[in-house]
Amino acid sequence: MTWVRLADDGTIDRCHPRDPSWFQWPLLEAAIEGNIVADFPLCNKSFNGSYSGQDL
C-alpha cells in the first residue's frame, strides 16, 4: 500500500509506501490472544507476514 500526497502543481509532495504485512501484525496479536504458546507457530504461519518488509 502506498500513500501519496500531491502538491498543488500536480507533483508528488510526499510518498509513504507500506509493507502489506505491516497491517497484519495487529491482527496476529488479536489471533494469538488467549492461546497457548504452542499454537503461536500455527497462527503466525497462517498470516505469513514478512519480518523484514520484503513483500513490497
The 8 nearest C-alpha neighbors of each residue, nearest first, counted from 0:
[[1, 17, 16, 19, 18, 2, 55, 15],
 [2, 0, 16, 15, 17, 3, 14, 18],
 [1, 3, 15, 14, 16, 0, 4, 17],
 [2, 4, 14, 13, 1, 15, 5, 11],
 [5, 3, 13, 12, 11, 14, 6, 2],
 [4, 6, 11, 12, 10, 9, 3, 7],
 [7, 5, 12, 9, 10, 8, 11, 4],
 [6, 8, 9, 5, 10, 12, 11, 4],
 [7, 9, 6, 10, 5, 11, 12, 4],
 [10, 8, 6, 7, 5, 11, 12, 4],
 [11, 9, 6, 5, 8, 12, 7, 4],
 [10, 12, 5, 13, 6, 4, 9, 3],
 [11, 13, 5, 6, 4, 10, 14, 3],
 [14, 12, 4, 3, 11, 15, 5, 2],
 [13, 15, 3, 2, 16, 4, 1, 12],
 [14, 16, 2, 1, 3, 17, 13, 0],
 [17, 15, 1, 0, 2, 14, 18, 55],
 [18, 16, 0, 1, 19, 15, 21, 55],
 [17, 19, 55, 20, 21, 52, 54, 0],
 [20, 18, 21, 22, 17, 0, 55, 54],
 [19, 21, 48, 23, 22, 18, 49, 24],
 [22, 20, 19, 18, 23, 24, 17, 52],
 [23, 21, 20, 24, 19, 25, 26, 18],
 [22, 24, 20, 26, 21, 25, 27, 48],
 [23, 25, 27, 26, 22, 21, 28, 20],
 [26, 24, 28, 27, 23, 29, 22, 21],
 [27, 25, 29, 23, 28, 24, 30, 22],
 [26, 28, 30, 24, 29, 25, 31, 23],
 [27, 29, 25, 26, 30, 31, 32, 24],
 [28, 30, 26, 32, 27, 31, 25, 33],
 [31, 29, 27, 28, 32, 26, 42, 34],
 [32, 30, 34, 28, 29, 33, 27, 39],
 [33, 31, 29, 34, 30, 28, 35, 27],
 [32, 34, 31, 35, 30, 29, 36, 28],
 [35, 33, 31, 32, 38, 36, 39, 37],
 [34, 36, 37, 38, 33, 39, 31, 32],
 [37, 35, 38, 39, 34, 40, 31, 33],
 [36, 38, 35, 39, 40, 34, 41, 42],
 [39, 37, 36, 41, 35, 40, 42, 34],
 [38, 40, 42, 41, 36, 37, 43, 31],
 [41, 39, 43, 42, 38, 44, 37, 36],
 [40, 42, 44, 39, 43, 38, 45, 37],
 [43, 41, 39, 45, 40, 44, 38, 31],
 [44, 42, 40, 41, 45, 46, 39, 47],
 [43, 45, 47, 46, 41, 42, 40, 48],
 [44, 46, 42, 43, 47, 41, 40, 48],
 [47, 45, 44, 48, 43, 42, 27, 23],
 [48, 46, 44, 45, 43, 49, 20, 42],
 [49, 47, 20, 46, 50, 23, 24, 43],
 [48, 50, 52, 51, 20, 53, 54, 47],
 [51, 49, 52, 48, 53, 20, 21, 47],
 [50, 52, 49, 53, 54, 48, 18, 20],
 [53, 51, 49, 18, 54, 50, 55, 20],
 [52, 54, 55, 51, 49, 18, 50, 20],
 [53, 55, 52, 18, 49, 19, 20, 51],
 [54, 18, 53, 52, 19, 17, 16, 0]]
